[in-house]
Amino acid sequence: MPDLYHTLLKYDLGHLRIVAGMWGLELESNDADSAAEELASALLDPEPVRETMEILKPDSLNALKFLAAANGKIEWSSFARKFGEIQEMGAGKRDRERPYLKPSSATETLFYYGFLAKTFFASEKGAQEFAYIPEDLLELLNLEGFEEKKGEPLGRPATPLEKSFEISASDRILDDATTFLAALRLGKSDWQHHTRISRQIFEPQLTALLTTTGLLNKNAPQAEKIKSFLEAPRTDALKLLIESWKSSQTFDELRLIPSLICEGEWKNQPLVTREFLMDLVNSIPENKWWSIPAFIRTIKEKFPDFQRPAGDYDSWFIKRESDGQYLRGFAYWDQVDGVLIKDFLHTLHWLGMVDLASPEEGKDATAFRNKSKVEGEAPDISKDQKADHGPSTSEGKIIITSNGKITISRFFSRAVRYQISRFCEWQEPKEDEYQYQVTAGSLAQAKEQGLQAGQLLGLLVKYTNGTVPPALVKALKEWEAHGTEARVKNLLVLKVARPEIVEELRKSKAGKFLGEILSPTAVTIKSGAESKVLAALAELGLLAEIET
């Protein structure tokens, strides 16, 4: 980028004197070239730079910080759309109207202070006009010493209709994570049927989140870290998830939106985007219902390029999952950037950080409410939820029946539920309870993973204070010793009028399709062989029928 001196050389003497006056300086030079050199020398001093930055209004300082964060250079159309244009006028009109005294935008303010200029640079799309900060001036901007100057919260409070049906946040993500981790160990693909999640599709999001925490590594469960996570108190476990998400470089909300497909090798900055949106959410009064449509609409008006530092709406190849339509260009802001903001609020809800509300049950969320500042702080949970170890925390935490049905409260130890679930068939949960069934098949599957029925019995005895029904104790011990001792099978059975028919059929070419003899006039048929057996009987002069 050009330095300050070569930037100032483009301006007439009147403009240079305006810039000097904005800094409280008076130029002695009477020609433009000498004045540019004099002014550049005076401005490139850390102390006056800082003093001048201190008097900038919030919108101008935020615009300067935004430009500096993009390494001092952004396409002009993008910057102007976000922070305003510069009024085009000649030297005579400028000197008469003096726009620098009442600038029309943050962009115009920075222009007359000399912090910002514009010129053409080469880009992948050819020569493009850019806003830039002169290179040597950029090096002097110590923006870390300035706290961001924020205005009023974006948007407005929610209307009564927007907040009619409240959807309270919770720490249920801990229980869904427990279910998912157990399903991975068992190789279950239908695990979402055993949760009570509000997001229609969220396995990719949960996988990404558990990967950021180190609980998964290339989708493989990490046993020791999982053990620590499951044994941690609920508040600590939730805080781990929140903090991991908050600082993650790899959890990319944009690429995890189910309705969008991102293609190509372009890169975005999910952490920068997340921090920006968290700041906006945190500026909203705590425990105040806020309109989601108004929040998104105001971001579009004031910070449309919040996730696109270079204002690039063309090189990001994003298409709609439903119909394959590519969403390129600013015209599709609502379908991409707007959807990202809405999905971000759902992620905060998923992590227990914000409540949502809608006009009525089943409708899209139209309002949100902070439960706590989004700064890695886990939301408060009720007293009975904080205890997460052992059956003594609350009566009825785990119930076992004599037929092998096990009901476990979601507030019971997650580590114990994780272990017990690996021995059982999973049934659909009800409210805050998970239901499991001990079967010969589930014990056989557990045995394939190196688990023994005696381990399950030990867990049940320990966490019910020895109140396991005697029938289940006997069944587990018998299975441990002898395996499956009884089976129920669906069989195809051929029943004939005379024993000789069975013998004739066994000697025919269809004999290989016959199975176990059940009686002199009954024999089993192998699955799928009905038509062949009927044909063989016909060849023997016998017409048979299939009973359903």
CORDAZI-V426422 format. One record per pair of residues at least 24 apart in sequence whose C-alpha atoms are under 6 Angstrom apart, sorted by the first residue. I is the first residue (numbers start at 0). GAP is how many residues later the second one is. Records with the same first field share a line. If there is no record, write none. Layout:
# CORDAZI-V426422
I->GAP / GAP
This chain:
# CORDAZI-V426422
0->134
1->132
2->131 / 132 / 133
3->36 / 130
4->32 / 35
7->28
8->27
18->93 / 94
21->91
45->94
57->91
58->47
59->46
71->60 / 61
72->58 / 59
73->56 / 57 / 236
74->55
75->53 / 54 / 55
77->233
81->220 / 221
82->24
152->130 / 131
153->141 / 144
154->139 / 140 / 143
156->132 / 133 / 134
157->131 / 132 / 133
160->198
161->196 / 197 / 204 / 205
162->194 / 195 / 204
163->195
164->192 / 193 / 194 / 195
165->191
166->188 / 189 / 190
167->187
168->180 / 183 / 186
169->182
170->181
181->236
193->234 / 235
207->43
211->32
212->31
229->184 / 185
230->184
232->155
233->152
238->139
241->134
242->133
258->62
259->59 / 60 / 61
260->57 / 58 / 60
261->56
262->54
272->34
281->91
285->84
286->82 / 83 / 84
287->81
288->79 / 80
289->77 / 78
290->76
291->74 / 75
384->26
387->24 / 25
388->24
390->72
401->67 / 69 / 70
403->33 / 34
404->31 / 32
405->29 / 30
406->27 / 28
407->25 / 26
408->24
452->27
491->32 / 33
492->30 / 31 / 32
493->28 / 29 / 30
494->26 / 27
495->25
